[in-house]
Amino acid sequence: LVYCPELSEPICANLKQLVERRIWNLPKLWTGFVRCCQVAMPHSLPVLLTLPAEKLADAMVKQPELKDELICYAATHLNSIPPDVVQVLGLADE
């Protein structure tokens, strides 16, 4: 994505499909998915926020640099994010 930023949108569309297919059930692919989301930031942030709360927490453990970006993005989109995801991000009290 560094050399071809125009691929961000199609890659994020593929990431979204992987979420719909529950990529987290395949451990090796899940690790690659999380890494790809980290490389595709900020375009992948909406995709990450569609993950179940416990999987989002796992993704933030695997790639800690995701957390700050996710919090900033989520803070501006609170109405469209499930409450359990808001809680995982630590934004529930705001």
C-alpha positions as CSV (number, residue, x, y, z in Angstrom):
1,L,0.0,0.0,0.0
2,V,3.0,2.3,0.4
3,Y,3.7,2.0,-3.3
4,C,0.1,1.7,-4.6
5,P,-2.2,3.7,-2.3
6,E,-5.0,3.5,-4.8
7,L,-5.4,-0.2,-3.8
8,S,-6.6,0.8,-0.3
9,E,-10.3,0.8,-1.2
10,P,-10.3,-2.6,-2.9
11,I,-8.2,-4.1,-0.2
12,C,-10.5,-2.8,2.5
13,A,-13.5,-4.2,0.6
14,N,-11.8,-7.6,0.8
15,L,-11.1,-7.1,4.5
16,K,-14.8,-6.4,5.0
17,Q,-15.7,-9.7,3.3
18,L,-13.2,-11.5,5.5
19,V,-15.0,-10.1,8.6
20,E,-18.3,-11.3,7.2
21,R,-16.8,-14.8,6.8
22,R,-15.4,-14.7,10.4
23,I,-11.7,-14.7,9.6
24,W,-10.8,-14.9,13.3
25,N,-11.7,-18.7,13.2
26,L,-8.6,-19.3,11.1
27,P,-5.7,-18.3,13.4
28,K,-2.9,-18.0,10.8
29,L,-5.2,-15.9,8.5
30,W,-6.4,-13.9,11.4
31,T,-2.9,-12.8,12.2
32,G,-2.3,-11.7,8.6
33,F,-5.7,-9.9,8.5
34,V,-4.8,-7.9,11.6
35,R,-1.4,-7.0,10.1
36,C,-3.0,-6.0,6.8
37,C,-5.4,-3.8,8.7
38,Q,-2.5,-2.1,10.4
39,V,-0.8,-1.4,7.1
40,A,-4.0,-0.2,5.5
41,M,-4.8,2.4,8.2
42,P,-6.6,4.7,8.2
43,H,-8.8,3.1,5.5
44,S,-9.2,-0.1,7.5
45,L,-10.5,1.6,10.6
46,P,-14.2,1.3,9.7
47,V,-13.6,-2.4,8.9
48,L,-12.0,-3.0,12.3
49,L,-14.9,-1.4,14.1
50,T,-17.2,-4.0,12.6
51,L,-15.4,-6.8,14.4
52,P,-17.0,-8.3,17.5
53,A,-15.7,-6.6,20.6
54,E,-13.6,-9.5,21.8
55,K,-12.0,-9.8,18.4
56,L,-11.3,-6.1,18.2
57,A,-9.6,-6.4,21.6
58,D,-7.5,-9.3,20.3
59,A,-6.5,-7.3,17.2
60,M,-5.4,-4.4,19.5
61,V,-3.2,-6.9,21.5
62,K,-1.7,-8.3,18.3
63,Q,-1.1,-4.8,16.8
64,P,-0.9,-2.3,19.6
65,E,-0.4,0.6,17.2
66,L,-4.1,0.2,16.1
67,K,-5.5,1.3,19.4
68,D,-4.8,5.1,19.3
69,E,-6.0,5.4,15.7
70,L,-9.1,3.4,16.5
71,I,-9.9,5.5,19.5
72,C,-9.6,8.8,17.4
73,Y,-11.7,7.4,14.6
74,A,-14.4,5.9,16.9
75,A,-14.6,9.1,19.0
76,T,-16.0,10.9,15.9
77,H,-18.3,8.1,14.9
78,L,-19.8,7.0,18.2
79,N,-23.4,6.8,16.9
80,S,-22.5,4.1,14.4
81,I,-20.4,1.9,16.7
82,P,-21.9,-0.9,18.9
83,P,-21.8,-0.2,22.6
84,D,-19.6,-3.2,23.4
85,V,-17.0,-2.0,20.9
86,V,-17.2,1.5,22.4
87,Q,-16.5,0.0,25.8
88,V,-13.5,-2.1,24.5
89,L,-12.0,1.2,23.2
90,G,-12.5,2.9,26.6
91,L,-14.9,5.5,25.2
92,A,-18.0,4.4,27.1
93,D,-17.8,7.1,29.7
94,E,-17.5,9.9,27.2
